[in-house]
């Protein structure tokens, strides 16, 4: 039983490491799970020590100082995890913006008669964003002997983007159809439409965030003007 529990614990830790490694890859962070956890733990220890010393020097009771120090440490730990999630979200947003352009370029290159590997290399040389970096890694893997299908699948897994997974799925049809250029162009149009819809939704959310304080700022003066005669009336009533 102890051996089974130990094996289960090791498997759980391995799964956690694999999940964290995937998240770091999605965020574009070239750091191992162990290095990330060491940095996170270092921040927690530093926050715990600094806040404990500061609260104790301020004359706070030891129990309250210890509780406050642990609260700061928990906040530092959460900030590290939140920063990683923000990096992932930012990177995925950039991929959504870049992918339609990259897909259109690859579609045109394929339509001109280029092979898939040559089209990917050309698109990587022309681009400068996250997708271009991914295509450069695909080219390096292919040059090292990996098949283009496997290299593309690795790129999709590293990016962690549903859009790239779908785009890679279209590209891997190059051996099953002679009209892959048209399919890639269709996928580029679809990606551009989705990016446009997301942009419109983002603009609408931003406009709502702007109008809420504007509306409040417009209503507050009116409420103040209405409150003045109402307050005078109450004062007069109380004097009777």
C-alpha positions as CSV (number, residue, x, y, z in Angstrom):
1,X,0.0,0.0,0.0
2,X,2.7,2.5,0.8
3,X,4.5,1.7,-2.5
4,X,1.2,2.2,-4.4
5,X,0.6,5.5,-2.7
6,X,4.2,6.6,-3.4
7,X,3.8,5.6,-7.1
8,X,0.5,7.5,-7.3
9,X,2.1,10.6,-5.7
10,X,5.0,10.4,-8.2
11,X,2.6,10.1,-11.1
12,X,0.6,13.1,-9.8
13,X,3.8,15.2,-9.6
14,X,4.8,14.2,-13.1
15,X,1.4,15.2,-14.4
16,X,1.6,18.5,-12.7
17,X,5.1,19.1,-14.2
18,X,3.8,18.2,-17.6
19,X,0.9,20.6,-17.3
20,X,3.1,23.4,-16.0
21,X,5.6,22.7,-18.8
22,X,2.7,23.0,-21.4
23,X,1.5,26.3,-19.8
24,X,5.0,27.7,-19.9
25,X,5.3,26.7,-23.5
26,X,2.0,28.4,-24.3
27,X,3.2,31.5,-22.6
28,X,6.4,31.5,-24.6
29,X,8.5,31.2,-21.5
30,X,11.8,29.3,-22.0
31,X,12.0,28.0,-18.4
32,X,11.6,24.6,-16.9
33,X,8.8,23.8,-14.4
34,X,11.4,23.4,-11.7
35,X,12.9,26.8,-12.4
36,X,9.5,28.5,-12.4
37,X,8.6,26.9,-9.1
38,X,12.0,28.0,-7.6
39,X,11.4,31.5,-8.7
40,X,7.8,31.4,-7.4
41,X,8.9,30.0,-4.1
42,X,11.7,32.6,-3.8
43,X,9.2,35.4,-4.2
44,X,7.0,33.8,-1.6
45,X,9.8,33.5,0.9
46,X,11.0,37.0,0.2
47,X,7.5,38.5,0.6
48,X,6.9,36.5,3.8
49,X,10.2,37.7,5.3
50,X,9.9,41.3,4.3
51,X,6.3,41.7,5.3
52,X,6.9,39.9,8.7
53,X,9.8,42.2,9.5
54,X,7.9,45.3,8.4
55,X,4.8,44.4,10.4
56,X,6.9,43.5,13.5
57,X,8.8,46.8,13.3
58,X,5.5,48.7,13.1
59,X,4.5,47.3,16.4
60,X,1.8,44.9,15.2
61,X,1.1,41.9,17.5
62,X,3.0,38.8,16.6
63,X,-0.1,36.8,15.7
64,X,-1.4,39.5,13.4
65,X,2.0,40.1,11.9
66,X,2.3,36.4,11.1
67,X,-1.2,36.4,9.6
68,X,-0.3,39.4,7.5
69,X,3.0,37.9,6.4
70,X,1.2,34.8,5.2
71,X,-1.4,36.9,3.4
72,X,1.4,38.7,1.5
73,X,3.1,35.5,0.7
74,X,-0.2,34.1,-0.7
75,X,-0.6,37.2,-2.7
76,X,2.9,36.9,-4.2
77,X,2.2,33.2,-5.1
78,X,-1.1,34.2,-6.8
79,X,0.5,37.0,-8.6
80,X,3.1,34.7,-10.2
81,X,0.3,32.3,-11.4
82,X,-1.8,35.2,-12.6
83,X,1.1,36.7,-14.5
84,X,1.6,33.3,-16.3
85,X,-2.0,33.2,-17.3
86,X,-1.9,36.8,-18.6
87,X,1.2,35.9,-20.7
88,X,-0.7,32.9,-22.2
89,X,-3.8,35.1,-23.0
90,X,-1.6,37.8,-24.5
91,X,0.3,35.3,-26.7
92,X,-2.9,33.7,-27.9
93,X,-4.3,37.1,-28.8
94,X,-1.3,37.9,-30.8
95,X,-1.5,34.5,-32.6
96,X,-5.2,35.3,-33.5
97,X,-4.1,38.6,-35.0
98,X,-1.1,37.2,-36.9
99,X,-2.5,33.9,-38.2
100,X,-4.8,35.2,-41.0
101,X,-1.8,37.1,-42.6
102,X,0.5,34.1,-42.3
103,X,-2.2,31.7,-43.6
104,X,-2.9,34.0,-46.6
105,X,0.9,34.1,-47.5
106,X,1.2,30.3,-47.3
107,X,-1.9,29.9,-49.4
108,X,-0.6,32.1,-52.1
109,X,2.8,30.4,-52.0
110,X,1.2,27.0,-52.3
111,X,-1.0,28.2,-55.2
112,X,2.2,29.4,-57.0
113,X,3.5,25.8,-57.0
114,X,5.7,25.7,-53.9
115,X,6.0,22.7,-51.8
116,X,4.6,22.8,-48.2
117,X,8.1,22.9,-46.6
118,X,9.3,25.7,-49.0
119,X,6.1,27.7,-48.4
120,X,6.5,27.4,-44.6
121,X,10.2,28.5,-44.8
122,X,9.3,31.5,-47.0
123,X,6.5,32.6,-44.7
124,X,8.9,32.3,-41.7
125,X,11.4,34.5,-43.4
126,X,8.8,37.2,-44.3
127,X,7.2,37.4,-40.9
128,X,8.4,38.8,-37.6
129,X,5.8,37.7,-35.0
130,X,5.0,34.7,-32.9
131,X,3.7,32.6,-35.9
132,X,6.9,33.3,-37.8
133,X,8.9,32.1,-34.9
134,X,6.9,29.0,-34.7
135,X,7.4,28.4,-38.5
136,X,11.1,28.8,-38.0
137,X,11.1,26.1,-35.4
138,X,9.1,23.9,-37.8
139,X,11.7,24.5,-40.5
140,X,14.5,23.7,-38.1
141,X,12.8,20.4,-37.1
142,X,12.2,19.4,-40.7
143,X,15.9,20.2,-41.5
144,X,16.8,17.9,-38.6
145,X,15.0,15.0,-40.2
146,X,11.5,15.3,-38.7
147,X,8.6,15.1,-41.0
148,X,6.7,18.3,-41.7
149,X,3.5,16.8,-40.3
150,X,5.1,16.0,-37.0
151,X,6.9,19.4,-36.8
152,X,3.6,21.2,-37.5
153,X,1.8,19.1,-34.8
154,X,4.6,20.0,-32.3
155,X,4.2,23.7,-33.2
156,X,0.4,23.5,-32.6
157,X,1.0,21.8,-29.2
158,X,3.6,24.4,-28.1
159,X,1.3,27.3,-29.1
160,X,-1.7,25.9,-27.4
161,X,-4.0,27.7,-29.8
162,X,-7.2,26.2,-31.2
163,X,-6.8,28.3,-34.3
164,X,-3.3,26.9,-35.0
165,X,-4.5,23.4,-34.4
166,X,-7.2,23.9,-37.0
167,X,-4.8,25.5,-39.4
168,X,-2.3,22.7,-39.0
169,X,-5.0,20.2,-39.6
170,X,-5.6,21.9,-43.0
171,X,-2.0,21.9,-43.9
172,X,-1.5,18.2,-43.2
173,X,-4.0,17.5,-46.0
174,X,-1.4,18.4,-48.6
175,X,-0.8,14.7,-49.4
176,X,-4.5,13.8,-49.6
177,X,-5.6,16.6,-51.9
178,X,-4.3,18.6,-54.8
179,X,-6.2,21.7,-53.8
180,X,-4.7,22.4,-50.4
181,X,-4.0,26.0,-51.4
182,X,-7.7,26.7,-51.7
183,X,-8.3,25.1,-48.4
184,X,-5.6,27.2,-46.8
185,X,-7.1,30.3,-48.3
186,X,-10.5,29.4,-46.9
187,X,-9.0,28.9,-43.5
188,X,-7.3,32.3,-43.7
189,X,-10.6,33.9,-44.5
190,X,-12.2,32.1,-41.6
191,X,-9.4,33.1,-39.2
192,X,-9.7,36.8,-40.4
193,X,-13.5,36.8,-39.8
194,X,-13.0,35.3,-36.3
195,X,-10.3,37.9,-35.5
196,X,-12.7,40.7,-36.7
197,X,-15.5,39.4,-34.5
198,X,-13.2,39.3,-31.5
199,X,-12.1,42.8,-32.2
200,X,-15.7,44.1,-32.4
201,X,-16.5,42.3,-29.1
202,X,-13.4,43.9,-27.5
203,X,-14.4,47.4,-28.8
204,X,-17.9,46.9,-27.4
205,X,-16.6,45.9,-24.0
206,X,-14.2,48.9,-23.9
207,X,-17.1,51.2,-24.9
208,X,-19.2,49.8,-22.0
209,X,-16.3,50.4,-19.6
210,X,-16.1,54.0,-20.8
211,X,-19.8,54.8,-20.6
212,X,-20.3,53.5,-17.1
213,X,-18.1,56.2,-15.4
214,X,-19.4,58.8,-17.8
215,X,-23.0,58.0,-16.9
216,X,-22.1,58.0,-13.2
217,X,-20.3,61.4,-13.6
218,X,-23.4,62.8,-15.4
219,X,-25.9,61.6,-12.8
220,X,-24.0,62.6,-9.7
221,X,-24.3,66.4,-10.2
222,X,-28.1,66.0,-10.9
223,X,-28.5,63.9,-7.7
224,X,-26.7,66.6,-5.7
225,X,-28.9,69.3,-7.1
226,X,-32.0,67.3,-6.2
227,X,-30.7,66.6,-2.7
228,X,-30.2,70.2,-1.8
229,X,-33.9,71.3,-1.9
230,X,-34.9,68.0,-0.4
231,X,-32.5,68.5,2.5
232,X,-33.8,72.1,3.0
233,X,-37.3,70.7,3.1
234,X,-36.4,68.2,5.7
235,X,-34.7,70.9,7.7
236,X,-37.7,73.1,7.6
237,X,-40.0,70.2,8.6
238,X,-37.8,69.4,11.5
239,X,-37.9,73.0,12.7
240,X,-41.7,73.0,12.9
